[in-house]
């Protein structure tokens, strides 16, 4: 959703790089580019004006003029201001002191409230809670059935005493759900309310009646991030008519301009608390303004990636795998490779995971064109092998490759390529597990090509070649002898072999190094 905005901001910052000093004209040009980028992304005009004014005020101040790298300082200012308009700090859910905690969902029809109720229920269940979904949308056709199906998929309990389709009193259902949750020991109640195609008095009155009946701990306003500026108008209407405590953005995986998401928190004064970025129940998480700003500026989101990995990978399994790799490359088999690949697949879309890495904005087209089915093809190739072939891929000869290719429905070249890539990956992983570091890193023990390369470097460092002229060679030898004598005299006066004074002078570490020694 924020791809276009990211590209425009990157183009605006490109002109700043390489400049040791920024003039007022440079800042004006950059501010104008950022203004155009925000307006094209459908950000509300009052938000754009406030944003640009803050950026220009800070960019013209001392924090940029006195900075070692003014361009990076301007990018930092834009990042700080983006975090500000997205809500500042991460807003956490409030829980009632006396259970159950009641969370009421409000919003227009089609915003995704019912699906989001299931996502929120599953998310809370993973946090150790026992949520209950309540079907209070009794007007939209099959809304109760939809909530029941979503709850079953999420593995969450549902309270739906009325069939819906215009039958039943939503206020009474909401009241009865509290008694039901208390008796069944559900500590969180999520109330799914009815929506309308537009804001009207009937919608507001029903939402207000449910609010008064259950007195929710949190009222979450669910908004479709793809509807543009109307999202801001709807949010203001709900804020004034019913009131809400936080915002949930749905459909962040769409290709529409995402300016509404950047505008709601600033205009309404209510923070974005959750974001839904896909159709699956797992495509849902807490909204972090700093991480979203970092992703918009193309700096990745490593914290979210690490959190996803921690939720997916078992620490015990990771420790076993590290121990296996430390023993040697041959301990890592294709079965282990398949298990690791399936674990990564559980984290979600490969393209989304790659998009969280810093600097991947430059490879956006390649990432978007990734074929997610390549992982399935690789798994099919491995599963078409015998247990012996998986344990020792060296057994795979020409006839075996043909059999595996036929069994997995791929070309023979694909089987050969997989085995070759596996051997290379196994070597690299084993080297890293044994403390060798990444290959190709100069100066790191165990890296850069092994002992052969070190011998070559030692051979190159033997010394200068002597001149063929006898008179000139004699002068060079005399100069070298004098230099050696001077070096030995200096060492005797207390100089260390590294050129640091050790005798009469006091040597002080720089302040930047002292803090690492504490």
N, C-alpha and C positions, 0 to 999 in steps of 0.2 A: 504493500500500500504506500509506503514512503519512498519507493525507489526513485520516482521523479524528483521529489524534494531533495533526496540525498545527492542525486546527480547534479542538480543546480547549485547546491551549496558547495559541492566539491569543485565545480567550475569557478565559483566565486573566490574560493580560497586559493586556487591554483595561481592566480595572478599575484598573490601576496608572497609566495614562497621565493626565497632567494634575495629578498630585500632586507638589507641590514637596518634600514630606518624607514618608517612609514610616515608619509605626509598626510595632512588633512584631506587632500584630494584623493589619496589612495583609500582612506577610510570611507570617504563619501561614495566612491565607486563601488566598494565592497558592500556597503550598506544598501545601495540601490539594487545590487544583484540579489542580495538576501531578501529584500522587500518583494522583488518580482517573484522569487522562488516561493515565498510564503503565500503570496496572493494566488499564484497558479496552483498551489496545493489546496486552495479553498479555505485558508485560515481566515477567521473573522477579521474584518478591517480594524476594529478597536484593539484587537490582540496584536496585529501586525504593527500598528503605530506605537504601542507601548514597548513592544519588543525592540524595534529599530531604535527608538529613543534611548533605551537603556544600553544597547550595544554601542551606539555612537558616543554616549556620555562616558562609558568606561574605556572605550578604545582611544579616546582623545586624552585620557588621564595619564597619570604617572606609571600605572602598572604596565602600559604598553611602551611608552617612550623610553623608560629605563630598563626594559627587558632585553635580555641577550638575543632572543629570537622573537621579534614583534609579531611575525605571522602566526607562530604557534600560540602566542598570548591572545591574539584576536580569536583564534579557533576555540581556545579555552573559555573566553568570554561568551561566545555564541553557545557553547555547550552548557555553561552555567545558566544562561537565560532560557535555553530550551528546557532544562530541568525545572526552572521556575514556573514556566507557563504550563508544564505538564503536571504541576502539583507540588513540586519540591520533594519532600520526603515520602517514602512509601507509607501508605495508610493501611494499617492492619485492621482486621475485623474485631469489633468489640463483642465480648461474650457476657451474658447476664451473670450476676453473682449467684442468682438462684435459677437453676435450669427449669424449663428449657429456654435457650436463646432463640428468639423469633426473628427470622430474616424475611422481609417482604420484598417481592420483586414487582416493580412497576415499569410501565413503558407502553409504547404503541404496539399494535398488532403487527406481527411480522418481524419484530426486533430480535426475536430468538429467545424469549423468556423461558418457554417450556424446556427447550433443549438445554439452556443455560442452568435451569434448576437441577437437571441431572448431572451436569458437569460440576456444579458447585457441591452437590451432594457427594459425588465420588471424591472430589478434592478434600472435602472435610473428613470423609471416612478415612482417607489416607493419613490425615492428621491425628487420627485416633478418636474421632467423634462418632456418634451414632445418629445420623440425620434422618429426618422424616419429611418426605415431599407431600405437600397438600394441594389438591386440585380444586382451586377456587375460580378457575376459568370455566364457567358453566354455560357460556354463550356460544363460543366458537365451535363449529362442528368438529366432533372427535378430539377436542382438546384434552378431555379426561383420558381417553384411550391413549393418546400420544404420550401423556405424562406417565401413564402406567408402563408403557413399553420402554420409555427412556429410563425409568426407575429400575426396571428389571435388568436392562443392559448394564446399568451402573452398579447393580447389586445393592440398591438402597430401598428402604421401606417406603410405601406410599399410602396415603390416606385419601380415599376417593369414595365417599358414601353415596354420592349422587351421580347419575349417569351423564349429566351435562346436556349439551344440545338444546339449551334453553330451559332445562328442568332443574330446579333446586335453588336454594338461597345461599349465595357465596359467603355472606356474613356469618350465617349459622355454621357452615362447614368450617370456617376459620376458627370460630369459638370452640367447636367440638374437637378440633384437632389438638388444641392445647391439653384438654383433658385426656385425650387418647395418648398423646406423647408422654405425659406424666405417668400414666399407668403402665406404659410399655418401656419406660426409661430411655426415651430418646432425648438427648441433650440439646439438639438443634432442630428447629422446625423451619422449613423453607416453604413459604406461601407463594404459589404461582397464581397471579391475578389476571383478570381479563384485560384485553387491550382494545383499541379502536383504530380505524384507519387514520383518524385525526383526533386532535384534542377536542373534546366536547364536555358539556356539563354532566351528562350521565356517567361518563367514564370517571371523571374527577370525584363525583359524589360516591360512587361505589368504592373506589380506592380509599377515600377518606373514611367511609364506614368500616371497612375492613381494618384500616389502621387504628381506628378508635376501639374496635372490638378486641384486637389481640395485643395492642400496644407493643409493636415490634421494637427489638433492640436496635436493628439496622433496617433502613429502607434503602434498597439499591435500585437506582434508575438504570434500566437496561436500554442502551441506545445502539442502533445500527450505525456502525462507523462509515457506511457507504452512502448515507443519505445527504451528506454535505451540510450546508448552512442551516437547513431545516432542523438538524439535530440540536443546534444551539437554541433555536426558538422553542422547540418541544421541551428541552431541558428547563428552560426558564418558566414555561407554563406549569410543568409538574412541580418545580420548586415552589412556586407561588400558590398552587392549588392544593397539593398534598404534602409537599415537603419530602426531601430525601437526604440521606446522609452520605452517600457515595455513588459513583458512576461505574457501570460495567460496560465495556466496549465489546460488541460482538462483531463478527465478520471482518476481523483485521486481516484476514488472508485474502481479501478481495483486491481488485485492481483499480478501485476508484481512488480519487484523491483523498488523503487522510486528514485534511485540514480540520474537520470537525473534532477529531481526537485532540488536536492541539489547542482547540478553542474552548471546549466545554469547561475544563477545570478553571481556566482563567475567568471566563464570563460568569459562571455560577458560583464560584468560590468553593465548590465541592470537588474533592479529589477523585481521580480515577483509581479504583481499587482492584479491579480484575480485568483481564483481557482474554477474549476467546479468538483464537486464530486458526480455526479449522473445524471440520465437521465431526471429527472423532471426539469421544468424551475426554480423551487425554489432552486435547488441544485447548488447554485452559490453565491459567496460572495467575498469580498475583501480579499486579502492574507495578513496575519499578520505574519511576520517572528518569532516574540517572541512567539506567540501562537502556531505556528506549531512546533517550537523547544520544547516547553513545552509538546505537545502531543507526540512527538517522544520519549521523556524521561519518558513518563508515568505519567506526572504531571497534566494531564487534560487540559481543556480549558474552564474555568468557565466564562470568559468574553464573549466568543462567545455564550455560553449557555444562559447567562443573556440577551444578545442582541436579541437572538431568542425569548426568553420569552417576552421581551418588545414589539417586533413586533407583537406577537400573542395575548397576553392577554391585555384586556382593563383595564385601571386603575380604571375606574368607577365600572366595574364588580367585580374587585378584592376587592375594598372597600366595596361593598355590601355583598360579600361573607364573608369578615372578620367580618363585623357587625353582620351578621346572626350567625356565629359560636360563637361570643362572648356572644350571648344571651343564648346559651345552645346547647348541642348536638342534641336535637330533632328537632331543626330548620333546620338542614342540611339533605336534603332528597336524595333519589336515583336519582331524576331529576337533582339536583345540582351536584351529583357525575358524572352523565352521561355528563352534560355540561362541567365539568372540564376535563373529560377524552377526550372529543372531541377537546377541546382546546389544550391539550397536543399533540394529534395526528396531529393537524395542524402544529406543530413545525417540524415534519418530522419523520424519522425512530426512533423508541424507542431505538434500539441498538446503533444508532449513538449518540443519546442524552446521553445515559449512558456512552458511550465511552469518552464523554467530562468531566466526573466527575473525580477528582483526585483519584488515587489508583485503578481505574477500570481495569488497565492493567493486574492485577493478576486474574481477572475474565473474561479474554478475551474469553475463550472457551464458558463459560456459556452465555455471551452476544451475541456471534455470533450464538448460537443455540436458541436464543429467537424466539418464534413464534409470528410474528407481528399480526397474525389473532386472537390471544387471546383477543386483545382489541375489535375486531369486535364481537367475541362471547359474551363478557361481555355486550357490547351494545345491542346485540340481546336479551339477557336474560332480561335486564332492560326494553327494549321496548315491551317485551311480557307480562309485568305486567300491571295491571289496574292502573289508577291514584291514587286510594286509597292505593294500595299496595306500590306504589313508595313513597307516602307521609308517610306511616306508615308500614315499613317492618315487624313489629310484627304480622301483620295480616296473614302473609304467613305461613300457616300450611301445613300438609302433602299433602292434595288434591290439594291445590293451587300450591305447588312446582311441583307436577306431571303435572299440566296443563301448567305451565310456561316452564318446561323442554320440553314438547311436542311442544309447540309453537315456541321455539327457537332452537330446534334440538340438545339439549344437554342432558346429564344424569341428573337425579334428584340430585345427589351428587354435581354437578357443581353449581346448583341453591342454595343449602344449603351453600356451601362454600363461594359463593359470598356474601350472606346475612351476614354470620358470619364475613367475612373480612370487610364488610362495617361498621358493628357496632364497630369493633376495630379501624378502621381508623377514624371514626367519633369521638370517645372518644379522640383519640390522637390529632386530628386537633382542637377540641374544647378546650382542655387543653392548646395547644400552643397559640390559639387565645386569651385566657384569661390571658396570661402572665405566664403560669406555666412552660414553657420551655419543653424540650424534656424529656420523661419519662425515669427514670433510671439514671438521672444525680444527683449524691449526692451533697448536699449542696445548691441546687437550690430550691427556694420557689415553693411549689406546685408540686414538682417532687419526684420521688423515692418511690412511693407507697402510698402517702397521709398521713393523721394524724396517722393512725395505726402504721406506721413504725416509726414515730417520737416518739410516746409513748414507743415503744419497745426500741428505742435507749436511751431515758431518763431512762428507767428502768434499762438498762445495766450499766448506768453511776452513780449509786447511791453511790458506794464506795466499799472499800475492806471489805471482810468478817473478823470478829474478830476471834482471836485464841481461842481454847477451853481450853488452859492452863491458869489458873488464874494469875500466876506470869508473864507469857509472855504477856497476855492481858493488865495487869497493866502497863508494860513497854511501850507497844504500845500507850496506852492512854496518858501517860506522854509525850512521844515524840511528839504526835499529838498536845497536848496543848502547848508545847514549840514552835512548828512550827507556830501555830496560833498567839501566842503572838509576835513572831518575825515578822510575816507578817503585823500585825497591827502597830507595831512600824515603820516598813519601810514605810507604807502608810502615817504615820504621818509626815515623813521626806520629803515628797513631791514626792514619787513614785506613778505613776498612777496605776490603777487596771490592766493595760495591761503590766506592767513591764517597762514602759518608764519613764525616769527621767523628772520631771516637775519643780523641784526646782532650786538648784544651778547650774545644768548643762544645757548647751544649746544643744538642740537636733536638728540635721540637717537631712533632708530627703536626701536619695541618689540622685545623679544627674539624674538617669534613671527615678525616680518618679517625680522629679521637672518639667520635660518637659510636663508631663500630667496634672500638676496643673496650667499651664499658660493659 
